Amino acid sequence: MTALPGPDGALRCAWALASGDYMEYHDHEWGRPVRGEAALFERLSLEGFQSGLSWITILRKREAFREAFAGFDPATVAGFGETNVERLMDNPGIVRNAAKIRATIANARALLALGEDESLEALLEKHRPPVHAAPRAAADIPPSTAESASLSRELRARGFRFVGPVTAYAMMQATGYVNDHLADCAFR
């Protein structure tokens, strides 16, 4: 399926037309460069929470996630303990999954443990796939790639959790390390 016209007539990836929230995210964020450790940590965390759920669920809870996880400041989240886990499990504004909450805290700690010359941004850059032809149809977009599998392995080796190849690829898409807007999408 190629891009479809939205309410304004602009061609968009078909998934973006499922809701206004999706369209806003598609038009202004998805595939756009994201830089900085806190911003990347937020995207990694949200992609981890999305695992097994629809993205719209996470997108609609994003502000509550930001509030619950101190704006995804890695140093603050790394300091969370069991009292924070209990508080988060009682928060109906976020996805209340203890394993994912604990993984987010562990990931903040793993991020802070990266060497002085390392960063999440550098790891993403190291595993950036080569520029590929724009997908012509949604079926041309893979759920993961060799590069996302490699990124996943490296992140897990460094103590990150909930970072499988599919989650790693979704993060690459969400942060502009991959541009999977369809070839005829006006927002490519």
C-alpha positions in Angstrom: 0.0 0.0 0.0 1.3 3.4 -0.9 0.8 6.6 1.0 -2.8 7.8 1.3 -4.2 11.4 1.3 -5.0 12.8 4.7 -7.7 15.3 5.6 -5.6 18.1 4.2 -4.9 16.2 1.0 -1.2 15.5 1.8 0.0 12.0 1.2 0.9 10.1 4.4 1.9 6.6 5.5 -1.4 4.9 5.9 -0.9 4.1 9.6 -0.9 7.8 10.3 -4.5 8.2 9.3 -5.8 5.9 12.0 -6.1 8.8 14.5 -5.3 12.4 15.0 -2.6 11.5 17.6 -0.9 9.2 15.1 -1.1 11.9 12.4 0.5 14.5 14.7 3.3 12.0 15.7 3.8 10.9 12.1 4.0 14.5 10.7 6.2 16.0 13.3 8.2 13.3 15.1 8.5 9.9 13.5 11.7 9.6 11.5 12.9 13.0 12.6 16.4 13.3 14.2 16.4 13.1 18.0 19.6 13.9 19.8 20.6 14.1 23.5 20.7 11.4 26.1 17.5 12.3 27.9 15.5 12.5 24.7 16.9 9.2 23.4 16.4 7.6 26.8 12.8 8.6 26.7 12.3 7.1 23.2 14.1 3.9 24.3 11.9 3.7 27.4 8.7 4.3 25.6 9.5 1.7 22.9 10.2 -0.8 25.7 6.8 0.0 27.3 5.2 -0.4 23.9 6.4 -4.0 23.5 3.3 -6.2 23.2 1.0 -3.1 23.0 -0.2 -0.7 20.4 1.9 2.4 19.9 -1.3 4.6 20.3 -1.6 3.4 23.9 1.9 4.7 24.7 1.5 7.8 22.7 -1.6 8.8 24.6 0.1 8.1 27.9 3.3 9.9 27.0 2.8 13.0 29.2 2.0 10.8 32.2 5.1 8.7 31.5 7.2 11.9 31.4 5.8 13.1 34.7 6.1 9.7 36.3 9.7 9.2 35.2 11.0 12.7 36.0 11.1 13.9 32.4 13.2 10.8 31.7 16.2 12.4 33.3 18.6 9.4 33.4 20.3 10.4 36.6 17.0 10.8 38.5 15.5 7.6 37.1 18.7 5.7 37.9 18.1 6.7 41.6 14.6 5.1 41.7 14.2 2.3 44.2 11.4 0.0 45.3 9.3 2.8 46.7 9.3 4.4 43.2 8.4 1.1 41.6 5.4 0.8 44.0 4.4 4.4 43.2 4.7 3.7 39.5 2.7 0.5 39.8 -0.1 2.5 41.4 -0.1 5.1 38.6 -3.1 4.6 36.2 -1.6 7.1 33.8 1.2 4.8 32.6 1.5 1.1 31.7 1.8 -0.6 35.0 4.1 -3.5 34.2 6.7 -4.1 36.9 9.2 -5.8 34.6 9.1 -2.8 32.2 9.3 -0.3 35.0 12.3 -2.1 36.5 13.9 -2.3 33.0 13.5 1.5 32.6 15.3 2.0 35.9 18.0 -0.5 34.9 18.4 1.2 31.5 18.9 4.5 33.2 21.7 3.0 35.3 23.2 1.3 32.2 23.2 4.6 30.4 25.0 6.3 33.2 27.5 3.4 33.3 28.6 4.0 29.7 32.2 5.1 29.5 33.2 8.7 29.4 33.6 8.7 25.6 30.3 6.7 25.1 26.7 7.6 24.9 23.4 6.2 23.7 23.7 8.6 20.8 27.1 7.1 19.9 25.8 3.6 20.1 22.9 4.4 17.8 25.3 6.1 15.4 27.6 3.1 15.5 24.7 0.8 14.4 23.1 3.2 12.0 22.0 1.2 8.9 23.2 2.4 5.5 20.8 4.7 3.8 18.3 2.5 1.9 15.8 3.2 -0.8 12.5 4.6 0.5 10.0 1.9 1.1 7.3 1.8 -1.6 4.7 0.0 0.6 4.3 -0.8 4.3 5.2 -4.4 3.5 8.7 -3.2 2.5 9.4 -2.0 6.1 11.1 -4.8 8.1 10.3 -5.3 11.8 14.1 -5.5 12.5 17.4 -5.5 10.6 20.9 -6.8 11.1 21.8 -3.4 12.4 19.0 -3.4 15.0 20.0 -6.9 16.1 23.6 -5.8 16.5 22.5 -2.7 18.5 20.2 -4.9 20.6 23.1 -7.3 21.4 25.4 -4.4 22.3 22.8 -2.7 24.5 22.1 -6.0 26.3 25.8 -6.6 26.8 26.0 -3.2 28.5 23.1 -4.0 30.9 20.1 -2.6 29.0 16.8 -4.6 29.2 13.7 -4.8 27.0 15.8 -3.9 24.0 15.3 -6.7 21.5 15.9 -6.2 17.8 12.4 -5.1 17.0 12.4 -2.6 19.9 15.8 -1.4 18.8 14.6 -0.9 15.2 11.5 0.9 16.4 13.7 3.3 18.3 15.9 3.8 15.2 12.8 4.7 13.3 11.4 7.0 16.0 14.7 8.9 16.4 15.6 9.4 12.7 18.4 6.9 12.5 16.2 5.2 9.9 13.6 7.0 7.7 10.9 4.6 6.9 8.3 7.1 5.6 7.0 5.7 2.4 8.5 7.0 -0.8 5.4 9.0 -1.8 4.8 10.3 1.8 4.8 14.1 1.9 6.6 13.9 5.3 9.6 11.8 4.2 
